[in-house]
Amino acid sequence: MPVPPPQTARPPPLPPRKTTQTVPLRQPSLNTGTASTVPAPPLVRSRSPVHLPLYRRLLFPLDDVEKIPKLVIGDGDEVDLINERLHNLIALALRSYILSWYARFTRDRSLLPSIYSTIIRPTLSPILTEIYTSPDRICDFLLLDLPTILTLHIRTYWEARAAVGVGLVGDIGDGYHARLPLLCVSRSTGLSDEGSEVGIVVGGGRYTLSPLYLSTLSSTILHQNKEPDVQRLMAREVLARSIFAGVAKRMYEPWFWYSLFLKFAGEPGDPSSRGTQRRHGESKDEGGARGKKIDQIVWDHVASILSVLWGIWRMAISVMALYAASPAPSEFRTKHARCMDSILGVGRETTGVDGRAGLSAKTWRARLAWSVIEILVTLIGPVLDRLIPHLFHVHVLTPRTSLRLIDTVEKLLFPLDGYPGPSPIDPTPDEAADLKAKAEKRLGEIIPGPVRIIFCPTPTDVVRILEPISDPSCNAHLIGMVLDCLIATMIPDLAIGNTVLSSDATNGTDAEKVIFPGTESPTEVVSDHDLEEDLAEALGDG
């Protein structure tokens, strides 16, 4: 008989489960993976500069806000904002051009603050502070120097163009360089002609700013201090190759200026142009005049005359108010006397009043009209000499203009959220020709009717206005002259005026020669040599 298995006793029932409402909630803990009922400590701001702006993290990681040195020394909220924007622009440049490759070799973050404190700030702070406190030199550059450079460029271009036409030179760049040989300009590629006694470079390639000139200029601009040579080398290469050469490379191209002109003037056929509006208004008035009576036509003409007189009266009142607010002649510098002459020179060369070196005909209508303009400007010259510099100081040389300029440079150099974007693709020859055609057409639309009838009655005359910027080699000479003048304006110590005495045989006048510091003029060398000979003769006689 089988024996049944023993019966095991049931386990006792489990106690009733507590509800989750009575269980205390888990508190956050600083240690990952563990629970704690101790409340978290209050938040304390970390000493890490992650929450700071970019320029604070890169240039001043350990400095307080009150101890940050200013680039532009001055008082006011606008000056503080300018300093902040300048620091941000410098930080973007150092991050893009130095930190992007320097971080691969070391984690040291002291290089950028060291470059800023030993090189950038000692170089820029005196220059920017002087420009902010006394912007007269920038006013001189805009009113006197820049128009003179443009006049010289246009005149030299047409002379080189005429030399090419008669077969004296084969390329317009060679003709331009032969008439205006700048030390800052050289051929990018090409072979030297061995048979040439003057050493003119011939062959392929075009004229650009010399890399040696840019490196020397950058090294001269930087503050001379006891900083390591490696830091000076980095700053020099960034300034010479990334900034000067990178910006100038695009300014050589004619399509750059055509696209810039179209950006500000608009595309051809834009109804916002004054010429298009005038044509639409004239056609509308002609269509509506057919149904008007004689008294209505007379009243319309009287109203037009009254509105013109009222506009002239208001303009005269505004001019007199500005003239009264401008500095008195005793308080103003005599350097701005006849400041309109340089501007008139640009207009004279642009309109081709003198015939563009024989390439265009001289019309008595244009010469007579331009003579009348010059007579009127001469009559009101004292008023313009006092009024125009005052307008530049009030409306152009302002902190708001400085902020716009900084923002424009930042957008051009670092368009991708603070990083330099990829190099834009250069337009093809067909696209460049299309840009040129659009610019010429747009220029013909915006020129006022009376000006076009007198100075450029044919489409060829309109095309010739833009021709001085149509050659890259000639544009390189223009950029070189503007860069030289701008550097000499901001840092006058780099351009020293020395009086060069002329010989009696030439019956010349004293001239002004600009040389780099640390060099001797030929007159000084000859004088020293003559002094040594006289001293030797005196000793021999003794």
Beta strands, then each sheet from edge to edge (+ up, - down):
strand 1: 185-187
strand 2: 191-192
strand 3: 201-202
strand 4: 207-209
strand 5: 496-500
strand 6: 511-515
sheet 1: 1+ 4-
sheet 2: 2+ 3-
sheet 3: 5+ 6-
end
